[in-house]
Amino acid sequence: MKKSIFAGLAMVAVNAVFVAVAFGQKNTVGIPSVVQDFFNEVDFVDFGTFGTDASEQKNGFVSYEIGSGSQTYTAKRYVFPFRLNRYETTYRLWYEVRIWAQQNGYNFANPGQEGSDGARGKAPSQAGCYEPVTMVSWYDVIVWCNAFSEKSGLSPCYTYEGSVLKDSADSAACDLAVCDWEADGYRLPSEAEWEYAARKTVSGLQSGSLASGQVDYSGKDDASIPAGEVAWYYENASETRRVGTAGTPFKASAPPSPASGNPNGAGIFDMSGNVLEWCWDWQEDYSECPEKKRYNGPEYGAERVMRGGSWNMYTLFIAAGDRYSFDPNECYSYFGFRFCTSK
């Protein structure tokens, strides 16, 4: 069976991460210590050194056509250096940060749950702690990113009228949130960043019409690789799976270890399938943006962009260029996210 370019890398990576300490902490409240020490769930892929010509390298950005191969309307976008987490945010990490945050002045409208079938707000289980967090709204996610930043000694990215956002139940303030794109804290990727990471390969960019990772060993499009080799979606899953396991045989009594599956052409897991992922942007049809400037969507809107498709049949489109959008207050068992940082 064909594998994507990073299939071999995945097994090398898994040998490395299983000797790492998850987020460098032990004895976290409510988390079994036996689970805690074998998977590094914060592992960034650096999109910081790129450029297709000398001018782009000098200016520190890369440009590409967003929506190419998948959307009726496309537009040029400029992407500046950022680092994206290799995995969707696990419930274990979500829970650890949420508990800390609630002890330090933060409030969440939704406590999240472990994968698609977990109990809302309960402590992580040994079997499911590395499934993605679900049942979180866009509001919950940006407040959690601020908390994770503060907990890590970094500068929170999201503010309203100069104050750090700490209450996801305050939807009015969250809707008017401002993101500091130069801060060193954690944040959601913009839609342009997300699609760039989903399509990036060693040879350029894959088509947006294929699942993220449907590429051969040289990074070229290869539609003969089954989508199930790189994604958990409605044809091969009826619920969430542990992060980073797409392409591995699944057995409920012995689920595959996190990071043991096939990543995409940039070494990132689950950019197609498992859970839909929130992005920063308000939804709009693509339009041209100012030359050589960062563009993160319109200032106002009704729905926030989500990407990647999921295990659920209601989100069956999993191509790297497929788009979804939802009210930022909505949350379902197939909604999740991954975070990034500009530094």
C-alpha positions as CSV (number, residue, x, y, z in Angstrom):
1,M,0.0,0.0,0.0
2,K,1.3,3.4,-0.9
3,K,2.4,5.8,1.8
4,S,2.9,9.6,1.8
5,I,6.4,11.2,1.8
6,F,6.4,11.4,5.6
7,A,5.2,7.9,6.3
8,G,8.7,6.7,7.3
9,L,9.3,9.9,9.3
10,A,6.2,9.2,11.4
11,M,7.7,6.0,12.8
12,V,11.0,7.8,13.5
13,A,9.1,10.6,15.2
14,V,7.1,8.2,17.4
15,N,10.3,6.6,18.7
16,A,11.4,10.1,19.8
17,V,8.2,11.4,21.3
18,F,7.6,8.3,23.4
19,V,10.6,9.2,25.6
20,A,9.5,12.8,26.0
21,V,7.6,14.2,28.9
22,A,4.2,15.6,27.9
23,F,4.6,19.4,28.2
24,G,7.4,18.9,30.7
25,Q,5.2,18.5,33.7
26,K,4.4,15.7,36.1
27,N,1.7,15.0,38.7
28,T,-0.9,17.2,37.0
29,V,-4.2,17.3,38.9
30,G,-6.6,14.6,37.7
31,I,-4.2,13.1,35.1
32,P,-2.9,9.6,35.6
33,S,0.9,9.9,35.8
34,V,1.4,6.6,34.0
35,V,-0.1,8.3,30.9
36,Q,1.6,11.5,31.2
37,D,5.2,10.7,30.4
38,F,5.2,9.2,26.9
39,F,3.9,11.6,24.4
40,N,5.0,15.2,23.6
41,E,1.7,16.8,22.4
42,V,3.3,20.3,21.9
43,D,5.6,19.9,18.9
44,F,5.8,22.7,16.4
45,V,6.5,22.6,12.7
46,D,8.3,25.8,11.8
47,F,7.2,27.7,8.7
48,G,9.8,30.4,9.2
49,T,12.3,30.0,6.4
50,F,10.7,30.1,3.1
51,G,10.4,32.0,-0.1
52,T,10.2,31.1,-3.7
53,D,12.5,33.9,-4.9
54,A,15.1,36.3,-3.5
55,S,12.5,39.1,-3.0
56,E,10.2,36.9,-0.9
57,Q,13.1,35.6,1.2
58,K,14.3,39.2,1.8
59,N,10.9,40.4,2.8
60,G,10.2,37.4,5.0
61,F,7.0,36.0,3.5
62,V,5.8,33.5,1.0
63,S,2.8,34.0,-1.3
64,Y,0.4,31.5,-2.8
65,E,-3.1,31.1,-4.2
66,I,-5.5,30.2,-1.5
67,G,-8.4,28.0,-2.7
68,S,-6.5,26.7,-5.7
69,G,-7.9,23.5,-7.0
70,S,-10.9,23.5,-4.6
71,Q,-12.8,26.9,-4.7
72,T,-14.6,28.8,-7.4
73,Y,-12.9,32.0,-6.2
74,T,-9.2,32.1,-5.3
75,A,-6.9,34.9,-4.2
76,K,-3.3,35.6,-3.5
77,R,-2.2,35.4,0.1
78,Y,1.0,36.3,1.9
79,V,2.1,34.1,4.8
80,F,4.7,35.3,7.3
81,P,6.7,33.1,9.6
82,F,4.8,31.0,12.1
83,R,4.9,27.7,13.9
84,L,2.0,25.3,13.9
85,N,1.5,22.5,16.3
86,R,2.0,19.0,14.8
87,Y,-1.2,17.7,16.5
88,E,-4.7,18.6,17.1
89,T,-5.1,19.8,20.7
90,T,-5.6,16.8,23.0
91,Y,-8.1,16.6,25.8
92,R,-5.3,16.0,28.2
93,L,-3.6,19.3,27.4
94,W,-6.9,21.2,27.2
95,Y,-7.9,19.9,30.6
96,E,-4.6,20.7,32.3
97,V,-4.7,24.3,31.0
98,R,-8.4,24.8,31.7
99,I,-8.0,23.7,35.4
100,W,-5.1,26.1,35.8
101,A,-7.0,28.9,34.0
102,Q,-10.1,28.5,36.2
103,Q,-7.8,28.9,39.3
104,N,-6.4,32.1,37.8
105,G,-9.4,34.2,36.8
106,Y,-10.5,32.6,33.6
107,N,-14.0,31.3,32.8
108,F,-15.2,28.9,30.1
109,A,-18.7,28.6,28.8
110,N,-17.9,25.0,27.7
111,P,-15.5,22.8,29.6
112,G,-14.8,20.6,26.6
113,Q,-14.9,16.8,26.4
114,E,-12.6,13.9,25.7
115,G,-13.1,13.0,22.0
116,S,-16.5,12.5,20.5
117,D,-17.9,10.3,23.3
118,G,-16.3,11.6,26.5
119,A,-18.0,13.2,29.5
120,R,-18.0,17.0,29.5
121,G,-15.5,18.5,31.8
122,K,-14.3,15.2,33.4
123,A,-10.7,14.4,34.1
124,P,-8.9,12.7,31.2
125,S,-9.0,8.9,31.1
126,Q,-6.0,6.8,30.4
127,A,-7.5,5.4,27.2
128,G,-8.8,8.6,25.7
129,C,-6.7,11.5,27.0
130,Y,-4.9,11.8,23.6
131,E,-8.0,12.1,21.6
132,P,-8.7,15.6,20.5
133,V,-10.7,17.9,22.8
134,T,-14.2,18.5,21.3
135,M,-17.4,20.4,22.3
136,V,-15.5,23.7,22.3
137,S,-16.6,27.0,20.7
138,W,-14.4,29.5,19.0
139,Y,-14.9,31.7,22.1
140,D,-13.7,28.9,24.4
141,V,-10.6,28.3,22.2
142,I,-9.3,31.9,22.0
143,V,-9.7,32.3,25.8
144,W,-7.9,28.9,26.3
145,C,-5.1,30.1,24.0
146,N,-4.7,33.2,26.2
147,A,-4.6,31.0,29.3
148,F,-2.0,28.6,27.8
149,S,0.1,31.6,26.9
150,E,-0.1,33.1,30.4
151,K,0.6,29.7,32.0
152,S,3.7,29.3,29.8
153,G,5.0,32.8,30.7
154,L,4.2,34.2,27.2
155,S,2.2,37.2,26.1
156,P,-1.5,36.5,25.4
157,C,-2.6,37.3,21.8
158,Y,-6.2,38.1,22.3
159,T,-7.5,41.3,23.9
160,Y,-10.6,43.5,23.9
161,E,-10.2,47.2,24.6
162,G,-6.7,46.6,25.8
163,S,-7.6,43.9,28.3
164,V,-6.7,40.2,28.0
165,L,-9.8,38.1,27.2
166,K,-10.5,35.7,30.0
167,D,-14.2,34.9,29.8
168,S,-15.5,32.9,26.8
169,A,-19.1,33.5,28.0
170,D,-18.6,37.2,27.1
171,S,-19.4,36.7,23.5
172,A,-19.7,40.4,22.7
173,A,-16.1,41.0,23.8
174,C,-14.9,37.9,22.1
175,D,-16.5,38.9,18.8
176,L,-14.6,42.2,18.9
177,A,-11.3,40.6,19.9
178,V,-8.1,41.9,18.5
179,C,-5.2,39.5,17.8
180,D,-1.6,40.7,18.3
181,W,0.1,38.8,15.5
182,E,3.5,39.8,16.8
183,A,3.0,38.5,20.4
184,D,4.9,35.3,21.4
185,G,1.8,33.6,22.8
186,Y,-0.4,30.9,21.4
187,R,-3.2,31.6,19.0
188,L,-5.4,30.1,16.3
189,P,-3.9,30.0,12.8
190,S,-5.4,32.3,10.2
191,E,-7.2,30.6,7.3
192,A,-4.3,31.4,5.0
193,E,-1.8,29.9,7.5
194,W,-3.9,26.8,7.9
195,E,-4.3,26.1,4.2
196,Y,-0.6,26.8,3.6
197,A,0.4,24.2,6.2
198,A,-2.2,21.7,4.9
199,R,-0.8,21.9,1.4
200,K,2.9,22.4,2.0
201,T,5.3,19.6,0.8
202,V,9.0,19.3,0.2
203,S,8.5,20.2,-3.4
204,G,6.0,23.1,-3.0
205,L,2.3,22.9,-2.5
206,Q,-0.1,20.0,-3.1
207,S,-3.5,20.6,-4.7
208,G,-6.3,21.8,-2.5
209,S,-8.6,19.2,-4.1
210,L,-6.8,16.3,-2.3
211,A,-6.8,15.3,1.4
212,S,-3.8,16.9,3.1
213,G,-1.0,14.4,2.7
214,Q,-2.1,12.6,-0.5
215,V,1.4,13.1,-2.0
216,D,4.1,10.8,-3.1
217,Y,7.7,10.6,-1.8
218,S,8.7,13.6,-3.9
219,G,5.9,15.7,-2.5
220,K,3.8,15.6,-5.7
221,D,0.1,15.0,-5.8
222,D,-0.9,11.4,-5.8
223,A,-4.6,10.7,-5.8
224,S,-4.0,7.0,-5.9
225,I,-3.1,7.1,-2.2
226,P,-6.3,6.4,-0.4
227,A,-7.7,9.3,1.7
228,G,-7.9,6.8,4.6
229,E,-4.1,6.6,4.7
230,V,-3.9,10.2,5.9
231,A,-7.4,10.9,7.5
232,W,-10.0,9.6,9.9
233,Y,-13.2,10.5,8.1
234,Y,-16.7,9.1,7.7
235,E,-15.7,6.2,5.5
236,N,-13.2,4.7,8.1
237,A,-14.3,6.1,11.5
238,S,-17.5,6.6,13.4
239,E,-15.9,8.7,16.2
240,T,-12.7,10.5,17.0
241,R,-9.4,8.7,17.2
242,R,-6.2,9.5,19.0
243,V,-4.3,12.3,17.4
244,G,-1.7,11.4,14.7
245,T,-3.0,7.9,14.0
246,A,-4.6,8.1,10.6
247,G,-3.4,5.3,8.3
248,T,-2.8,2.8,11.1
249,P,-5.0,-0.3,11.7
250,F,-7.6,0.5,14.3
251,K,-8.7,-1.9,17.0
252,A,-10.9,-0.6,19.9
253,S,-9.3,-3.0,22.4
254,A,-5.8,-1.8,21.4
255,P,-6.0,1.6,19.7
256,P,-2.8,2.8,17.9
257,S,-0.4,5.1,19.8
258,P,-0.5,8.8,19.1
259,A,1.8,10.0,16.3
260,S,2.1,6.5,14.9
261,G,0.1,7.3,11.7
262,N,0.9,9.2,8.5
263,P,1.5,13.0,8.6
264,N,1.1,15.3,5.6
265,G,3.8,16.6,3.4
266,A,5.0,19.1,6.0
267,G,5.0,16.5,8.9
268,I,1.7,17.6,10.4
269,F,-1.0,15.1,11.5
270,D,-4.8,15.2,11.0
271,M,-5.0,18.2,8.8
272,S,-7.7,16.3,7.1
273,G,-10.3,14.5,9.2
274,N,-10.6,13.6,12.9
275,V,-12.1,16.9,14.0
276,L,-12.9,20.2,12.3
277,E,-10.4,22.9,13.3
278,W,-11.3,26.5,14.2
279,C,-9.3,29.3,12.4
280,W,-9.2,33.0,13.3
281,D,-11.0,34.4,10.3
282,W,-14.6,35.6,9.9
283,Q,-15.9,33.8,6.8
284,E,-16.1,35.6,3.4
285,D,-15.6,34.8,-0.2
286,Y,-12.0,35.1,-1.2
287,S,-10.9,38.5,-2.5
288,E,-7.6,40.1,-3.2
289,C,-5.7,41.5,-0.3
290,P,-3.2,44.4,0.0
291,E,0.2,43.6,-1.7
292,K,2.7,41.9,0.5
293,K,0.5,42.3,3.7
294,R,-0.8,39.9,6.2
295,Y,-4.5,39.3,5.7
296,N,-6.6,37.6,8.3
297,G,-10.1,37.9,7.0
298,P,-12.7,40.8,7.4
299,E,-13.0,42.8,10.6
300,Y,-16.6,41.7,11.2
301,G,-18.8,38.7,10.2
302,A,-21.4,36.2,11.2
303,E,-19.4,32.9,11.2
304,R,-15.8,31.8,11.8
305,V,-13.9,29.6,9.4
306,M,-13.3,25.9,10.2
307,R,-11.1,23.6,8.2
308,G,-10.2,20.0,7.6
309,G,-13.4,18.0,7.8
310,S,-13.9,15.4,10.4
311,W,-15.1,11.8,11.3
312,N,-18.7,13.0,11.1
313,M,-20.7,12.5,7.9
314,Y,-22.0,16.1,8.3
315,T,-18.5,17.3,7.5
316,L,-17.5,14.8,4.8
317,F,-15.4,17.2,2.7
318,I,-11.8,16.7,3.9
319,A,-9.7,18.2,1.0
320,A,-7.0,20.6,2.0
321,G,-8.8,23.4,0.4
322,D,-12.3,22.7,1.6
323,R,-14.0,25.3,3.8
324,Y,-16.6,25.3,6.5
325,S,-17.9,28.1,8.7
326,F,-20.0,28.1,11.9
327,D,-21.3,30.6,14.5
328,P,-18.4,31.1,16.9
329,N,-20.7,30.1,19.8
330,E,-21.5,26.6,18.3
331,C,-19.8,23.5,19.6
332,Y,-20.2,19.9,18.6
333,S,-18.5,16.5,19.1
334,Y,-16.6,17.0,15.9
335,F,-15.3,20.5,16.6
336,G,-11.7,20.9,17.8
337,F,-8.6,23.0,17.0
338,R,-4.9,23.2,16.9
339,F,-2.8,26.2,17.9
340,C,0.2,28.1,16.6
341,T,2.6,30.9,17.4
342,S,4.2,33.7,15.5
343,K,7.5,33.3,17.4
